[in-house]
C-alpha cells in the first residue's frame, strides 16, 4: 500500500516515513502543500497523512481541493487540538484527526482502521478463486492453507489481487511496492514474483499469477494453466 506524507517538520516526516516503511508500506514524503496537493491529485495513493499547517498551501486547502475529484482517505495530523478544528477537518472530508505529539502505534492503528472501512478497494479481505488475503490480520490463505509472506511479498500480492485481471508493468509494481523507478538491469520485481508464485501457485491449481511477455504480470483465474 502506498501512502503520501505531507509534513513540513523534518523530524516528524523522517519518523513517519521510517516507521511506515518498516511496517510494510511504501511512503512518499513531501514538505509543502503545493507539492503535496499536486501528488495527491495526480498519483495513486491509498491514504494521505496531511498536516494542517503547511507552507505554500495549507492542509485545509489541500483537503478541499482533493475532495472535489478524489476520495482518497486522509488522516489529518496536526498540533492543533481545538475541537472546532477537529470538527472542521472531519466535515471537510477528513477520515480521522490525530493531534501531535502522537504515539506511532496509535497512528498505525488509526491508519489501518481507515484503510479497512468504507473504501471499496481496501475491503477487509480480498478473494480471487480460492486465494484469500486478510488485510486486518495480514494473512494469506489458499484452500485453507496459511501462506507465510514477508512484508514486501504481502504488499506485492495485495497489489496483484486488488488489481486482478489487470496487466501490471514491472515499472508499476516497482513504484507501488518498492517506491523505486524500474531499471531494466534490476531483477527485484521478477525475483519477488517468483517467490510469491512459488508460495501461491506451485502446489495449487489453477495457477493464478501469469507472465504476459513484454508487458508484465497479471493475477487472474484462467481456464488453462498457462503463465
N, C-alpha and C positions, 0 to 999 in steps of 0.2 A: 504494500500500500504506500502511496506517495503523499507526503504532507508538505505543505508550504508554511514556513515560519516567517511572519512579518514582525520583526522586533528590532528596535534600534539600539538596545543595550547589548553591547558586545558580550558581557559576561553571561547574561541570560540566554542570548542566542546560541552561544557556544555550548552552554549547558544543555539546552533543549535538543540541539542537533545531535550531540554526542549520545544523550540518553535515548532518543528515538531510534537512532541508528543501531544502538546496542539491543533495542527491543525488536529489531527486525524490520523497521520501516525505512523507506527512502525519504530523506528530509532535505529540502532546499531551504536555505535561509537568506533573506534579504533584509536590509536595514532601513528602508524608507518606504513610504506609502505609494509613491509613484511607481517604483519597480514592482512592489507587491501587488498593486492593482493590475498592472499590465500582465503579470504572470497568472494571477487569479482569473483573468478574463480570457487568456489565450492558451493556457496549458491545462492538462487534465490532472487535477488533484483530487484526492479522496477526502481531504479535510484541510482546513486552513486554521492555523493558530495566529490570531490577529491582535496585536497591541493596539490600544486606542490612541495613545499619544505618540504620533509618528511625525517625522519631518517630511515636508513636501505635501503630502495628502494625509489627513488624519484617518484613523481607523473607522470612524463613523461614515465618512465619505466613501471609503473603500467598500464597506459593507453595503451601503445604499446602492452604489453603482453595480456591485456584484449581483444583488438580488433582482436587478432589472432583467437579467438574462440567465442567471445560473442559480442552481440550488445547492451548490457545494456546501457541505456542513462547515460551520465556523465556530470555533471556540475563542471567545474574547478573553484576552489575558492582559490585565492592566493593574496598576497600582490604585486606581480609583475605586473605592469601596462604597461610594454613596449609593443608596438604594435607588434613587432616581436614575443613576447611570446604568445600573443593572437592568431596570425595567426598560429603559430606552434601548439598550442593546438587544434585549430579547424581542421587543416589539418590532425592531428594525429587521429582524430575521436571524439574529444570532442563535445558535443552538445551545450554548452554555456560556457561563461567565465565571472566570476564576480570577481571584484577586492575588496580587503579589504581596509579600513573598508566599510561595506555594511549595508544597511537597511534590516531588516528581511522581511518586506513586499515586497520589490523588489525581494529578493531571493525566497520567496514563490511564487510570480507571475511567475518568470522565471522557477521555478521547475514545476509548474503546466502546463506551456506552453510546456515544453519539454515532459511531460507525455502525453499531448494531441496530439502532432504531430508526425506523421511518424512511430510510434511504434504500430504494429498491435494489440497487446494485450491490448494497452492502448488507444483504439479509444475513440473519444469524448463521445460516448454513447454505452451502451450495451443493447441488447434486447434478452429476452427469452420468447417465447409465447407473451402474452400481457403485460409483465413486462418490464419496461424500466428504465435504470439508466443513468442519465445525469451527466458525470464527471465534466463538466465545471461549471454547476450550483449546483452540489452536490445535485441532486434532484432525487427522485424515484417516479414513477407513475405506476399504474396498471389500465387498462381500462379507462385511462384518469384521474383517481383519484390520487391526491397527497398523498404520503405516507411519514409521518414525521419520520425521523430516527435520532438517536443520532450519534455522530462521529464514535463510535465503531460499531454500528449497520450498518452504511453505509459501513464501511470497511469490515464487515463480509459479507454483501450482495454482495459487489463488488467482493470479493474473490470467493464466490459461483457462481456468474454469469460469471466471467472471466474464470472459470474452470468448466463450466456447463457440465453435463454428466460424470464428474469425481468424484469418491467417495473420499471424503477428510476425513482422520482420524482426530480425536479430537486433536492429537498432532500437526498436520499440521496447523489446524485452530488456536490453541493456540499460536503457534510460529508466524504465519503470522499476526494475528490481535492484540495479546496482548504482543508479544515478551516475552513469558514465556514458560518454559518447562511444558508439560502437566503432571498433578498429578491426578491419578485416584480418589483421595479424593476430588478433586475440581470440582465443577459443573458449573464453569463460562461459558464453551462452551455450555453446554446443556441449561443453563438458557438463554443465548443470542440467541440461535437458537429458543427457544420457543417464545421469544419476537418478533423476526423478522418474524417468521412463523405466529404469530397472526396478524401482520400488513400486510403481503404479501399474505397470503393464506386463513385466516379464512373466509373472506367474498367473496371469489372468487373461480371460477373453470376455468381450472383444478388446482389441487394442484401442487405446483412446488418444494417445499422443502421436501425431503424424508429422513427418517432414514433407514440406512442399518445396521441391527443389527449386533453387534460385529465388525463393520468396521468403521462407521462414518456417514457422511451426504452427500447428493448429491442434486443439484438443476437441475431438468430436467423436460420436459413435457412428461407425460406418458399417455397411453391410459386409464389406470384405475386411481382411486383416492387413491390408497393405498399409505401409507407413510412408 
